[in-house]
Amino acid sequence: MQRSFLFPLFLAVALAATACGSPSDDDDASANAEDGPTWHQDIAPLFHAHCVHCHSEGNIGPFAFDDYDEAKVLSQWIGNNIRQRVMPPWSAVASDTCEPPHPFKHDVRLSQDEIDLIVDWGRRDAPEGDPATAAPLPAPIDRELEDATHRLDRGSTWDIGTADNGYFCFVLDPEFDVPHWLTAAQVVPDALDLLHHVFLYLVPPEQAAEVDDRLGPEGSFECFSSIADDGFQPLVMWLPDSPPLRLPEDSGVRAEPGSRLLMQVHYHAWRETGGLDQTAIDMKWTDEAPAREARFEVVGSNQPAAVVTDAPFSIPQELNQHVEELQTVVPADVPASRLWSVSGRLNHAGSGLELRSGSDCLLSVPEWNLDWMRLYQYDAPLEELPPLSGGDPLSVSCEYDNTWANFGLRDVLEAEGHDATFTMGLGPGELAEMCVGVLGLVDDVP
Ligand code: HEC
């Protein structure tokens, strides 16, 4: 079974929330409407800045939050959702035990004041306000990489099919005959109503033939977790609200001649309409070596030789909040570097992740969500970023919920014909686990 049942569920929950919520528990609703927040004056600009690029006609999110009538019907439900900080999707949240050294760039979260305002608006029965004095709406998010040097696509339109929630990989060949360095990239999305995320990995020349061979006759192969299973460097982790990726100034990720790019696309086909897609990727490459080399390193359960643990990795059946803590090191060949970007990866049983260097917290994800991974970029000058070099100790601590109550896990178990969870180990595929961090590093040279 796939997640196509979600849409009716959304509607049922939304309507139930509306039916038992409003306005009876707000007797003062209309009386105070004049003084409180209104759609045109306060709420529409917030929804345009944080929600509408996903929640509008032709985009991936259910419902159109650029439509007053639709937002009004759902206003109390939206309030509950954002109060719990489920939306907008953003997982890097400091906890009592782990607070990263810097804030992150492009943080899409609502502030507490904005959340309070939207909740208050819902409680007052979502007044519309006066369109004549509407507050200006922010510009749509910038999706273009104006200075791209290359656009790569898979050569033909891809038929997504209607059945499922699939992960597909496409192989792109940049056809380099000398080394090149990637300095910027951005996804050029096509089927925005079905694209959940797009990741781009760099495949070294030694593995090019292997990925070429995995391609089926339709020009793709199903792939789930190239990040740890194959050990490829992730270059781009795109969600529909992601701005272009730019590597730190005067730096680039080196690609040897013969390299391939692996584009992994997650299609979220809950609309059951299927569709065609021609998503491409814009990139800025240079064949002049930049002052600093940049690289992404994947650390944790993919480095069996480096990891030290007390016991073999094993997540017991029907256990929630099970923690595996892996002690490892930055790969030996990494020169003196600064850490500018962090991420991590768990599978469906994952529920939390912390990445540390010694006692310093680098990334805290208290509520892991496989659907919404990002490359989080520290918002600080290079010289203030955490220094890291080959051999430095790291710990990746991963928490799992291996119970039937874990909705995302249950969904996949059922699809594979299981009716209970089982003890899970490390491995490839959707019903095994991993525990990895991603380090975005840049040479620490003048
Ligand atoms: C990056 C795209 C994206 C952004 C930005 C986004 N959403 Fe969503 N939202 C989704 C998708 C996709 C779903 C469907 C469930 C899923 O796939 O996780 C969803 C589901 C929801 C739901 C119902 C889900 C539930 O389980 O409770 C609500 C309510 C919601 N979003 C509100 C918002 C609001 C309000 C904002 C802005 C403050 C926002 N979203 C921003 C993509 C987005």
Boltz pocket constraint, residues with backbone or C-beta under 6 A from the ligand:
constraints:
  - pocket:
      binder: B
      contacts: [[A, 10], [A, 46], [A, 47], [A, 50], [A, 51], [A, 52], [A, 53], [A, 54], [A, 55], [A, 60], [A, 61], [A, 62], [A, 77], [A, 78], [A, 81], [A, 82], [A, 86], [A, 87], [A, 88], [A, 89], [A, 110], [A, 239], [A, 240], [A, 241], [A, 268], [A, 371]]
      max_distance: 6.0
